[in-house]
Amino acid sequence: MDGPGFEMPRLVAGIWRVELAPQALAIYGDAEVTRMLHREPVPDEAGARQWIQEYVERNATFPAGCGIWPLFEKDGGALVGSIVLKPLPECSEIEVGWHLGRFAWGKGYATEAGQAAIAYGFAKLGLDVIYAITLSTNTRSMNVCRRVGMKHLGKTDKYHGIVTELFAIQREGK
């Protein structure tokens, strides 16, 4: 399989291709979604292609096994968002994250993907700790952090030059 090599009960993580731009636009063109990512929405399909190209280029700079991968429904193959397992800015700490289209909210996809990415990070990458950061206003994401077993460590301004909520999970036995 292309991508990070992990599947979930209802989802699969793949690789970004520019052909996904129309589906990506439905996610990253939505101001409600991108507001939670602290980014502007993509304006059109060309913007979505550029967004995808940025992900492809960033993935090439990450440590082996890390990335930002598209998430597809197994049943039908629809793009529903992204799963993230990558270094936080200017450090070696690895973060997990999820970006889902509004049409995919409330289905448990973020929890399912977050659990799979954490398990992958511990088992395949040998990580001892995985972090998550989210805006204080993103209560849905904070709830997902808790559902996947992460502990809230408080507020931080260490990443991206903004104040975020910091969560972490340690590998069992560490």
C-alpha positions in Angstrom: 0.0 0.0 0.0 1.2 3.5 -0.7 1.5 5.8 2.4 2.5 5.1 5.9 1.2 1.6 5.9 -1.5 1.7 8.5 -5.2 1.0 8.2 -8.0 1.6 10.5 -11.4 -0.2 10.7 -13.1 2.4 8.5 -10.2 4.4 7.1 -6.9 4.1 5.4 -3.9 6.6 5.2 -2.5 7.1 1.8 -0.3 9.5 -0.1 -1.1 12.9 -1.5 -1.6 13.3 -5.3 -2.6 16.5 -7.1 -5.6 14.6 -8.5 -7.1 14.9 -5.0 -7.4 18.7 -5.4 -11.2 18.7 -5.9 -11.8 16.6 -2.8 -9.2 18.5 -0.8 -10.9 21.8 -1.7 -14.1 20.5 0.0 -12.0 20.2 3.2 -9.3 22.9 3.1 -11.6 25.4 1.3 -13.9 25.5 4.3 -13.1 28.4 6.6 -14.5 26.6 9.6 -11.9 23.8 9.1 -8.9 26.0 8.3 -9.7 28.4 11.2 -8.9 25.5 13.5 -5.6 24.9 11.6 -4.7 28.6 12.0 -4.6 29.0 8.2 -6.6 30.7 5.5 -8.9 28.5 3.4 -7.8 27.6 -0.1 -9.7 29.7 -2.6 -10.1 27.2 -5.5 -8.8 24.0 -7.0 -5.5 25.6 -7.9 -5.1 26.6 -4.3 -5.9 23.0 -3.3 -3.2 21.7 -5.7 -0.7 24.1 -4.1 -1.7 22.9 -0.6 -1.2 19.3 -1.7 2.2 20.2 -3.2 3.2 21.8 0.1 2.3 18.6 1.9 4.3 16.5 -0.5 7.3 18.8 -0.2 7.0 18.9 3.6 6.7 15.2 3.9 10.0 14.8 2.0 11.7 16.8 4.8 10.3 14.9 7.8 12.2 12.0 9.5 11.5 8.6 8.0 8.1 7.3 8.8 6.6 10.7 9.6 4.2 12.7 7.4 0.9 14.4 6.7 -1.2 11.8 4.9 -4.6 11.9 3.3 -7.3 9.8 5.0 -9.7 7.9 2.9 -12.9 6.0 3.8 -12.3 2.3 3.0 -15.9 2.0 1.8 -16.0 4.1 -1.3 -12.5 5.7 -1.1 -13.7 9.3 -0.3 -11.1 11.7 1.0 -12.3 12.7 4.5 -9.2 14.6 5.7 -5.6 14.1 6.9 -3.7 12.4 9.6 -0.5 14.0 10.9 2.6 12.5 12.6 5.4 15.0 12.2 8.0 17.0 14.1 6.7 20.1 15.8 8.4 23.3 14.6 12.1 23.8 15.4 12.4 20.7 17.6 12.4 16.9 17.5 9.2 16.4 19.4 6.6 14.5 17.3 3.0 15.6 17.1 -0.1 13.7 16.1 -3.0 15.6 14.5 -6.1 15.2 12.4 -7.8 17.5 9.8 -11.3 16.4 8.8 -13.8 17.9 6.5 -16.9 19.2 8.3 -18.9 16.5 6.5 -16.8 13.9 8.4 -17.2 15.5 11.8 -19.0 13.5 14.5 -18.3 10.1 13.0 -15.4 9.1 15.2 -12.9 9.3 12.4 -10.5 11.7 14.2 -10.4 9.3 17.2 -9.9 6.3 15.0 -7.1 7.9 13.0 -5.5 9.4 16.1 -5.4 6.0 17.8 -3.9 4.4 14.7 -1.3 7.1 14.3 -0.2 6.9 17.9 0.0 3.1 17.8 2.1 3.4 14.6 4.4 6.0 16.2 5.0 3.8 19.2 5.3 0.5 17.4 6.9 1.4 14.1 8.9 4.6 14.9 9.9 3.7 18.4 8.6 7.0 19.9 8.4 7.3 23.6 6.2 10.3 23.7 3.8 11.9 21.2 2.3 15.4 21.5 -0.7 17.2 20.2 -1.3 20.9 20.1 -4.7 22.6 19.4 -6.2 26.0 19.7 -8.1 26.6 22.9 -11.3 27.2 20.9 -11.0 23.8 19.2 -12.9 21.8 21.8 -13.6 19.0 19.4 -9.9 18.4 18.9 -9.2 18.6 22.7 -11.9 16.0 23.2 -10.3 13.7 20.6 -6.9 14.1 22.4 -8.6 12.9 25.6 -10.4 10.0 23.9 -7.1 8.7 22.5 -5.5 8.8 25.9 -3.6 12.0 25.9 -3.0 14.1 29.0 -3.5 17.8 29.0 -0.3 19.6 29.9 -1.6 23.1 29.8 -1.1 26.1 27.5 2.1 26.7 25.6 3.4 29.4 23.2 6.4 27.2 22.2 5.0 26.3 18.7 4.0 28.4 15.7 4.2 31.7 17.7 0.7 31.3 19.1 -0.8 30.0 22.4 -2.1 26.5 22.1 -3.2 23.7 24.4 -0.5 21.0 24.7 -1.3 17.3 25.1 1.0 14.3 25.4 0.8 10.5 25.5 3.7 8.2 26.6 4.3 4.7 25.4 3.4 2.1 28.0 6.4 1.3 30.1 8.0 4.7 29.7 
